[in-house]
Amino acid sequence: MSNKNINKIIKKKKLGLFIVAKSSSKRLRNKIESKISGYSLLEILIKRLLNKNFDKKAIVLCTSIKDKKNNFFKKICKKYKIRIYYGSDQNIFERIINCSRLFKFNHITRITGDNPFTDLDDMKKLIKGYFKKDYDYGFMTGVSDGLKSEIFNIKTLIYCKKNSVDENSSEYLTYFFLRKIFKIYNLKNYDFKRNFLKTSFTVDYKKDLKKIKKIIIHNNNNIFLNKKNLMNTSLRLGFLTNKKKPKTIKLVTAKYNVRLNTDLKSTKTINLKEFSIV
């Protein structure tokens, strides 16, 4: 799909492209500001979006109210002329919904700020498929963690917020939507070897940052790498893993509670095989 056509959909359907990020991180402090080849992780993601000619008016850095005094975010958004919104620190439902109301979006594509290699060609396919029918939620499978994006209907987000047992568990937003009560669009992509799918390109720890640096440096500081580049480089540098992904997700753990009011009497898990994730 051409950039012109995707921007027509974005404008017509009132779709926002939200980079959801904040500077605080328990595992790797200020990771979003970490620099590779002269660019922060956030800049790499923004530059990749702009390189694909996505409508700047649709791109919003959706961050925490705690970061309102963070000059880094202000400077980046001013430099690249994109919007910024400060909302709830823990309640991602509230942050995204209020941001959407402010900028008058009916749907949003969520891009995680610590995923600089988010695959934007797949994101275009996801947007196109999602709008073919009246879906509540869209996600992709057959793609490594760190390359994925997802799309939400704001009305469905509001429903989840109103019916969630713990709104602050919305940091695990995807888990609320993997239910058969919702109309879900699944973009399936199985172009690559299975062990590549187990490899993550998300930056959570210092070792992840080092891996991303090595990949970019190995490709002559090219920050516009696609999936094929990433797979080939990962093979050469020995970054593939045999780590197994879980087959189910618990609704309640010590970290989160992703039950809706309809789940209050339930202790069941979400079977990921039903959603073709594994």
Secondary structure, DSSP 8 states (H G I E B T S, - for coil): --HHHHHHHHHHTTEEEEEE--S--SSSTTGGG-EETTEEHHHHHHHHHHHTT--GGGEEEEEEGGGTT-HHHHHHHHHHT-EEEEE-SS-HHHHHHHHHHHHT-SEEEEEETT-TT--HHHHHHHHHHHTTTT-SEEEEESS-TTS--EEEEHHHHHHHHHHBS-GGGGGGHHHHH-STTS-EEEEE---S-HHHHT------SHHHHHHHHHHHHHTTT-S---HHHHHHHHHHHT--------SEEESB-SS-B--BGGGTT---EEEGGGGT--
